[in-house]
Amino acid sequence: MALTTTMIGKTVLITGGTGGIGRAVAVDLASMGARVGITGRDRARAEQAASTIALESGNSAVDVFVADLSSQAEVRRLAGEVLAVYPRLDVLVNNVGGFWAHRRVTTDGLEHTIALNHLAPFLLTNLLLERLITSAPARIVTVSSGAHSMGRIDFDDLMGEQDYSGERAYNQSKLANVMFTYELARRLEGTGVTATALHPGMTNTAFSAEDPSRKMAPIVFVVRPFMRSPKKGADTAVYLASSREMDRVTGRYFVNRKSKKSEESSYHAETTDRLWQVSADLVGIPADTAATRAKASS
Ligand SMILES: NC(=O)c1ccc[n+]([C@@H]2O[C@H](COP(=O)([O-])OP(=O)(O)OC[C@H]3O[C@@H](n4cnc5c(N)ncnc54)[C@H](OP(=O)(O)O)[C@@H]3O)[C@@H](O)[C@H]2O)c1
């Protein structure tokens, strides 16, 4: 897909657009003519990122939204601001994610990895769903990881209270991204809104740099020469967000622009539905919002 694909007239929101893969997605989609909203936790850093994205893409339509997505109140405020500013939303790219070797708890009292990597995109997507549906055809693209294949949803200890390992929490959250996508696709059938997930490939970013233990640092040091550039890491997300070939393609997981089979358990409809219900409880929304009611009850 050349960058000649046009996104003129489309509005895209990318979480975590100030660095890494999200920023590279923003540059490419803005280069195609989209109005792009990026999110970050610090206004000055986000505005600086927005001006460099505008410069690199030649498109000044880059908006900044400030929110720490580990807090549900901040996710709700972000959604409110996006709804106030964007009368239409054509693409949502759920990109933010992180790794913590030692268990941490968010302001909501939830384990940080599942809160940031899964519950934040779950809540944000649900709060923006009506706007995406009224903008259809629209797309929801969620950045998961190949690590999802080592994941298991531990419903008895989702928050890692009994036993925590950073790897297990990360793998679980990335499996949750894939399951969320499949369940979302099922619930959005017939709305014209698609949901896809992807593995970006090992990409040279600041990923895991905020983990105080720096547990990943020696591994990253060794594999860095083999890692992709952020632009290459962004490629599949950009493809899913913009390519005409992806019109109407939904409920699939992609690697290097190709649809791939994900971990077997991700296809268990009972488990994806259960994860949806549990997640809805944890973020305090009804499991069957108006947007998803028809399919959930059919
Ligand atoms: N890099 C890889 O090799 C790799 C491989 C597989 C999957 N992935 C997935 O790709 C996604 C992007 O990763 P990346 O490598 O680009 O990571 P990254 O470089 O660490 O991403 C940084 C972005 O995330 C934002 N962010 C971090 N914590 C946040 C929070 N609490 N609230 C709001 N925004 C926050 C940062 O914004 P500010 O700092 O400006 O707030 C920044 O824009 C993740 O979901 C990751 O799991 C990455």
The ligand as a Gaussian input file, in Angstrom:
#p B3LYP/6-31G(d) Opt

LIG

0 1
 N        7.677000      -2.024000      20.613000
 C        7.464000      -3.312000      20.397000
 O        8.394000      -4.101000      20.071000
 C        6.074000      -3.874000      20.522000
 C        5.877000      -5.243000      20.198000
 C        4.608000      -5.780000      20.295000
 C        3.554000      -4.964000      20.685000
 N        3.756000      -3.666000      21.000000
 C        2.605000      -2.838000      21.412000
 O        2.615000      -1.631000      20.675000
 C        1.961000      -0.597000      21.427000
 C        2.792000       0.683000      21.361000
 O        4.028000       0.409000      21.936000
 P        5.351000       1.265000      21.674000
 O        6.425000       0.276000      21.476000
 O        5.135000       2.320000      20.665000
 O        5.529000       1.868000      23.149000
 P        6.059000       3.248000      23.671000
 O        7.140000       3.794000      22.809000
 O        6.369000       3.034000      25.115000
 O        4.705000       4.145000      23.554000
 C        4.744000       5.367000      24.021000
 C        3.385000       6.062000      23.861000
 O        2.441000       5.566000      24.836000
 C        1.991000       6.690000      25.598000
 N        1.664000       6.283000      26.969000
 C        2.410000       5.506000      27.787000
 N        1.785000       5.360000      28.980000
 C        0.627000       6.072000      28.912000
 C       -0.430000       6.315000      29.818000
 N       -0.424000       5.825000      31.063000
 N       -1.463000       7.076000      29.405000
 C       -1.469000       7.610000      28.173000
 N       -0.489000       7.413000      27.258000
 C        0.556000       6.658000      27.639000
 C        3.142000       7.672000      25.539000
 O        2.652000       8.963000      25.787000
 P        3.362000      10.018000      26.789000
 O        4.629000       9.389000      27.303000
 O        3.600000      11.223000      25.943000
 O        2.330000      10.230000      27.823000
 C        3.609000       7.516000      24.117000
 O        2.798000       8.264000      23.225000
 C        1.756000      -1.171000      22.817000
 O        0.402000      -1.546000      22.960000
 C        2.645000      -2.407000      22.867000
 O        2.132000      -3.400000      23.724000
 C        5.001000      -3.096000      20.931000

